[in-house]
Structures are given as C-alpha cells and as structure tokens.
C-alpha cells in the first residue's frame, strides 16, 4: 500500500476539474482498496437507430414478442445482447484466425 497525499477541498467544480487536469489521481487515492460500485437504478443511455429488416423477420419478431408480452423492440435488444454475450464468451475461449487482406496474399510472379 502506498502513502497517498492529502485530498484537497474544492470550492467549486471548475477548480476541482482544473486540479485533476494537472494532477494524477493515483497520488491521492489508494485504488488497491477500491470496491466495485453498483448503481441498480441507473438506466443505460439509449440511441435511436433506424434498421431495415425483411418483413417476414419483423413479423416473426413481433409474434415472439407478443408470446412473451413484451414490445418487439425490447425483445430485439434482448436477442442482440444475448448473441453478443455468447459471441464474446466464445471468442474468449477460442483463438480466432485473422485472414490476410487479398492484397497481401497474392504471390508475385
């Protein structure tokens, strides 16, 4: 554990912002004693997007959402999140192969 400098008191946010822009927080805080913070009531920020889906896929999505009694947009977010989580865990377990660009794989003759 390292000795930390005494944390200064700030009269306003502008002074605090200026201080941290010039100083390293590791000189003032012992991060080895930090704990993970949970904020269960925070809602993640969302961004509106436009996506084109084949009509048949949209109908199937709406039917599946209706069976679960949730909006189809919510079900789509659930599906996307689950697939990305699954892909991420699969990527962490296996070594992915990276293909060389076509320009590098051509042999000179």
N, C-alpha and C positions, 0 to 999 in steps of 0.2 A: 504494500500500500504506500502510495506516495503522499507527501505532505502537500496540501492544497493551500493556495493563497486565500486570504480572507475575501469573501464575496462583497463587492461594494454595494452601497444603496444608491438607487437611481431616483431622481426627482420626476422623470417622465420617460416615456418610451423612446423618444428621439435620442436622449442621452444614453440610454441603455443600448439602443441599436448601434450608435456610434462606438460605444465601448467595445461591443462584441465584434464589430467590423475590424477593430485594431488588435484584439487580444484572442488568445487561444483558450477555449473553454476548458481544455484538459488541465490548465494551470489552476483552475478554480473549482473543478468538480472531480470527484473520485468515481469514475464510471464503472469501476470494478464492483461497486456496491449498488449499482443501478438495478432496478427491477422493471419488468415489462409492465407497461401501463395498459389497462383495458378501458375502453370507452364504449360500453354496450349500447348506449342511446344515440350515438352519432350515426347519422345516415351518410353513406358514401355519396360523394357528388356524382351526378349523372350528366351525360351529354346527349343531346338529341341527335340521332343519326337517321339517315334515310337508307333503306336497304330494299333491293328488288328481289323478290322471291317468286319462284314459279307458283302459279295459282294452286296447283294440286298440293304443293308443300304447305302453303299457307292454310289451306282447308284442313289438312291433316293436323297441323299445329293447333288450330282453333278447336278441333274436335278433342284432341288430347287435353288441352287446357280446360275445356268445358267439362270433361270427365273428372278433372281434379278441382273444379270450381274455382279456378284462378284465371286472371286475364292472360291472354296468349302472349303478350309482351313479357310478362313475368316468367312464364314457362320457358320462353326463348332464352331469357337471361340465365335461368337455372340450367338449361341444357348447355349453353355456351360455357358457363362456369365449370360445370362438371366435366365437360370434354377437355377444357384447358387444364384442369387439375389432373385429369387422367393422363393427358399427354405430357405434362410436366413431370409426373412421377415416373412415367415410362422412360422419358429422356434421361432422368437421373439414374436409372438402373442400367441403361444400355449406352454403349458408346455409339454416337451417331456418325455416319460416314458423310463426309463432305465431298461433293463432286467438284472437280476442277472445271472452271469455265471452258467452253468449247475452244476459245482462242488459245488456251494453254495445252489442251490435249492433242492438238494437231501436230503431226510429225512433219518436220521439214525434209523435203526430198531432193 
